[in-house]
Amino acid sequence: CNYSNVIEKQVIFIVVFFSIIHWFAWIGVNANEERHVTRVTLLNDPYFLGKVPKLNYYENLGSYYWSKNDYAKSSYYFEQYTKIDSSNPRILGNLSAIYTHLNNDKKNFWALKRAAESNSKNPGIFVNLGVAYAKYGDTTNAVANFYKAISLDSTRAKAYANLGSIYIKSKIYPLAAEYFSKAITYGLSDPLLYREAAIAHFFAGNLNEALKYFDY
């Protein structure tokens, strides 16, 4: 038996399997999806799966269990993926979201840092990493990550809001006022945010702006 042919057949089977699941769901046939998934999990044999097929295998099963809100199983398969390749920022971002659902701050922090180190282009990764650093009291890295998020997306409202919170706590009111205003401009509308913007503008000496935000 040719080894490369075996791998090719396994990859084709996995792709066909997930296509069949989606097709049956679309036409409304009451297929036993869990039974088919169980069969596919039996393919996890190093002899049959090379690196790329195994990565696809783990990603597909991780995504499948994510769609079922089974975060424990989803994390297991994505973690197996990272044991082979821990530099894919998309997979690391998925893991971060899963760890958030599992309330695992330590692993979430690891996934976010690894995604950032892997040159993620997702500004949300850097916003969340900044929040994580802030929770640990590391405002220097928190600020750096919020600015990184803004460099990737200049309209990232949550990055501006978080910068405003850091600067108002540090009594750097002009910057706090500027960033709170930008957070509101780019779509955030929490009443507390308006209050913080008003206070920042008041202490920055922008009385008209302060009154405007107090009126909201």
TAFENJO-V180311 format. One record per helix or strand of 2 or more residues. SS is the DSSP state (H for helix, E for strand). FROM is the first residue (numbers start at 1). TO is the last residue. If there is no record, write none. Layout:
ss=SS from=FROM to=TO
ss=SS from=FROM to=TO
//
This chain:
ss=H from=3 to=27
ss=H from=33 to=41
ss=H from=51 to=67
ss=H from=71 to=84
ss=H from=89 to=101
ss=H from=105 to=117
ss=H from=123 to=135
ss=H from=139 to=152
ss=H from=157 to=169
ss=H from=173 to=185
ss=H from=191 to=203
ss=H from=207 to=214
//
